[in-house]
Amino acid sequence: MSTIPMPAVRPSDIAGRLREVRERIDRAARRSGRSAHDVRLVAVTKTLDAAVVQAACALGLSDFGENYIQEAAKKVAILVGEGARPTWHLIGHLQANKVKAVMGTFAWIHSVDRMSLLDDLARQGRAEAAMPELLLQVNLEQDRAKSTKFGFEPAELENALHAAAERRLPVRGLMTFPPYFEDPERARPYYARLRALREELARRDWGEGIEIRELSMGMSNDFETAIEEGATMVRVGTSLFGARMAEPSRDGQDGPKRGGARMAEPSRDGQDGLKRGGPRRRDE
């Protein structure tokens, strides 16, 4: 018998939302000439307890995205104890002093955003004999003063891929998130640009371990637009689990101010940051 308490989010609610999300993924994939099987649904479970993840697993979800390493590790341990072993994706900013902790917990890191992190991952991977599959985070904002501080600029990707190849790091594709727009069509140019970058980079031979095939882009507000532009992974939280309470920052990563929980702002991609020009969706 399970020792996990009943989830605050009812499984019946998750089931209905999951059915709707999968239908939307299917329609968007067909509009882009693809199958829904070409799109991996990563359920963002930041701040949700292990019981919610277990309920989602029972409904057939197998990929889960987390921001905070310590929070994720607790969920992983609980789920393993219950015999569940889903695939875990780190979608939040990864600090150098947390690299060791991701080894053996996460199968994917979506947020490789700087050259120094490539060194940290290579060094720790050799020590641990374990390495998640990696996505390079790309910052497509033209005005850097208004953009997040995280991510490679497009012009930096060539050097980043050469460095990854030299370190034998398994880079599998690219990730991005645009500013939050109420109208998802305004995000389309960002997603089209990332697809063009992937197509350009995939034509080149970067050496062993480098396969530029994945595009992680699209969240609850705009995942259909992202799929139409070629997304192979979408990061969806609110559309599956509803609005949630934001928790104080953990693991040294940016987050809501300390001093008590509050309702989360509209979310984007698992990385907390400053609003600009209206609410930002940052946690999926």
C-alpha positions in Angstrom: 0.0 0.0 0.0 1.3 3.5 -0.9 2.6 5.7 1.9 2.2 8.8 -0.1 -0.7 11.0 1.1 -3.5 11.9 -1.3 -2.6 14.8 -3.6 -4.1 18.3 -3.1 -4.8 18.2 -6.9 -7.5 15.7 -7.6 -6.5 12.9 -10.0 -9.8 13.4 -11.8 -8.9 17.0 -12.5 -5.5 16.0 -13.8 -7.0 13.4 -16.0 -9.4 15.9 -17.6 -6.7 18.5 -18.2 -4.2 15.9 -19.5 -6.8 14.7 -22.0 -7.4 18.2 -23.2 -3.6 19.0 -23.4 -2.9 15.9 -25.4 -5.7 16.7 -27.8 -4.3 20.2 -28.3 -0.8 18.7 -28.9 -2.2 16.3 -31.4 -4.0 19.0 -33.4 -1.0 21.3 -33.3 1.3 18.5 -34.4 -1.0 17.6 -37.3 -1.0 21.3 -38.4 2.8 21.1 -38.6 2.7 17.8 -40.6 3.9 15.7 -37.6 2.5 13.3 -35.1 1.8 13.9 -31.5 4.4 11.1 -30.9 7.0 13.6 -32.1 6.3 15.9 -29.2 7.4 15.0 -25.6 5.1 16.5 -22.9 7.2 17.5 -19.9 4.8 18.1 -17.0 6.1 20.9 -14.8 5.7 19.9 -11.1 7.6 22.7 -9.4 6.1 23.3 -5.9 3.7 20.3 -6.2 4.1 17.3 -3.9 5.1 13.8 -4.7 1.5 12.6 -4.5 0.7 14.8 -7.5 3.5 13.3 -9.5 2.5 9.8 -8.5 -1.1 10.5 -9.6 0.2 11.9 -12.9 2.4 8.8 -13.4 -0.7 6.6 -13.0 -2.4 8.6 -15.8 0.5 7.8 -18.1 2.7 10.9 -17.8 6.4 9.9 -17.8 8.4 13.1 -18.0 8.5 15.7 -15.2 10.2 19.1 -15.1 11.6 20.6 -11.9 13.3 23.9 -11.0 14.7 23.2 -7.6 17.2 20.4 -7.2 16.6 19.7 -3.5 12.8 19.6 -4.0 13.2 17.3 -6.9 15.5 14.9 -5.1 13.0 14.4 -2.3 10.3 13.6 -4.9 12.6 11.2 -6.7 13.3 9.3 -3.5 9.7 9.0 -2.6 8.6 7.9 -6.1 11.4 5.3 -6.3 10.2 3.9 -3.0 6.8 3.5 -4.6 8.3 1.8 -7.6 7.9 4.7 -10.0 10.8 5.8 -12.1 9.7 8.6 -14.4 12.2 10.7 -16.5 13.2 13.9 -14.7 14.1 17.2 -16.5 15.9 20.1 -14.9 14.4 23.2 -16.4 15.6 25.8 -13.9 18.9 27.7 -13.8 21.8 25.5 -12.7 24.4 27.0 -10.5 28.0 25.6 -10.5 27.8 24.5 -6.8 24.7 22.4 -7.7 26.1 20.4 -10.6 27.1 17.4 -8.5 23.6 17.1 -7.2 22.0 16.8 -10.6 24.0 13.7 -11.5 22.0 10.6 -11.1 18.8 12.5 -10.5 18.0 14.2 -13.8 18.0 12.6 -17.2 17.9 15.9 -19.0 19.2 19.5 -18.3 17.4 22.0 -20.4 19.2 25.1 -19.1 22.9 24.8 -20.1 23.4 28.6 -20.5 27.1 29.4 -20.3 30.5 28.2 -21.2 31.7 27.8 -17.6 28.8 25.4 -17.0 30.1 23.1 -19.7 33.4 22.8 -17.8 31.6 22.1 -14.6 29.4 19.4 -16.1 32.3 17.7 -17.8 34.4 17.7 -14.6 31.6 16.4 -12.5 30.4 13.9 -15.1 33.9 12.3 -15.1 33.9 12.1 -11.3 30.4 10.6 -11.1 30.4 8.5 -14.3 26.9 9.9 -15.1 25.8 12.6 -17.4 22.3 13.9 -18.3 21.5 14.7 -21.8 21.9 18.4 -22.4 20.1 21.3 -24.2 21.8 24.7 -24.8 19.6 27.5 -23.6 19.5 30.3 -26.2 18.7 33.9 -25.5 16.9 35.3 -28.5 16.2 38.8 -27.1 17.7 41.5 -29.2 17.8 44.0 -26.4 20.1 42.4 -23.8 19.3 45.1 -21.3 15.7 43.9 -21.1 16.4 40.2 -21.4 17.2 37.5 -18.8 20.8 37.2 -18.0 20.7 33.5 -18.9 21.4 31.8 -22.2 23.8 31.8 -25.1 23.4 34.4 -27.8 23.0 32.7 -31.2 26.5 33.9 -32.3 27.9 32.0 -29.3 26.5 28.6 -30.2 29.2 27.5 -32.5 31.9 28.0 -29.8 29.7 26.3 -27.2 29.2 23.3 -29.4 32.9 23.0 -30.2 33.6 23.2 -26.4 30.9 20.6 -25.7 32.4 18.2 -28.3 35.9 18.6 -26.9 34.5 17.7 -23.5 32.4 14.8 -24.9 29.2 16.3 -23.5 25.9 14.9 -24.9 24.3 18.0 -26.3 21.0 17.1 -27.9 19.4 20.4 -29.0 18.3 23.8 -28.0 15.9 25.5 -25.5 14.5 29.0 -25.3 11.6 31.0 -23.9 10.4 34.4 -25.2 9.0 37.2 -23.1 5.5 36.5 -21.9 2.8 37.6 -24.4 -1.0 37.3 -23.9 -1.2 36.6 -27.6 0.8 33.4 -28.3 1.3 34.5 -31.9 3.7 37.2 -30.7 6.0 34.3 -29.5 6.0 32.7 -32.9 9.0 34.6 -34.3 11.1 33.4 -31.3 10.2 29.8 -31.9 10.7 30.1 -35.7 14.1 31.5 -35.0 15.1 28.7 -32.7 14.0 26.1 -35.3 16.1 27.9 -37.9 19.1 27.8 -35.7 18.6 24.1 -35.0 18.3 23.3 -38.7 21.4 25.3 -39.5 23.5 23.7 -36.7 22.2 20.1 -37.4 23.7 20.2 -40.9 27.2 20.3 -39.4 29.2 17.5 -38.0 30.2 18.6 -34.5 31.8 15.3 -33.5 30.9 12.5 -31.2 28.1 13.0 -28.7 26.6 16.1 -30.4 23.1 15.6 -32.0 21.2 18.8 -32.6 17.7 17.3 -32.8 15.6 18.6 -29.9 13.7 21.9 -29.5 12.5 22.5 -26.0 10.1 25.4 -26.3 6.5 26.3 -25.5 4.6 26.4 -22.2 1.0 26.5 -21.1 0.2 29.8 -22.8 1.8 29.0 -26.2 2.8 25.4 -26.6 0.6 24.9 -29.6 2.4 27.8 -31.4 5.7 26.2 -30.4 4.7 22.8 -31.8 3.6 24.4 -35.1 7.1 25.8 -35.2 8.8 22.5 -34.6 9.0 21.9 -30.8 9.9 18.4 -29.8 9.5 19.1 -26.1 6.9 21.3 -24.4 7.0 22.3 -20.7 3.5 22.5 -19.4 2.4 23.0 -15.8 -0.6 25.2 -15.2 -2.7 23.7 -18.0 -2.2 20.3 -16.3 -2.3 21.1 -12.6 -4.0 24.5 -12.4 -2.6 27.6 -10.6 -0.4 26.9 -7.7 1.2 28.6 -4.7 4.7 30.0 -5.3 7.2 29.0 -2.7 10.3 30.8 -1.4 13.5 30.3 -3.5 15.5 27.2 -2.8 18.9 25.8 -3.9 20.3 29.3 -4.5 18.1 29.8 -7.5 16.2 33.0 -8.1 12.6 32.8 -7.0 9.7 34.6 -5.2 10.7 36.8 -2.4 11.1 35.2 1.0 8.5 35.9 3.7 5.7 33.5 2.9 4.0 31.8 0.0 1.9 33.7 -2.5 0.1 32.8 -5.7 2.5 32.3 -8.5 2.6 34.8 -11.3 1.9 33.5 -14.8 4.6 31.1 -15.6 7.1 30.6 -18.4 9.9 28.1 -18.3 10.9 27.2 -14.8 13.3 30.1 -14.2 12.1 32.8 -11.9 12.9 36.4 -12.9 11.8 40.0 -13.0 8.7 41.0 -14.8 9.0 43.2 -17.8 6.1 44.7 -19.7 3.5 42.7 -17.7 3.3 39.3 -15.9 5.9 36.8 -16.9 5.2 33.1 -17.0 8.4 31.6 -15.6 7.7 28.3 -14.0 6.4 26.5 -17.1 
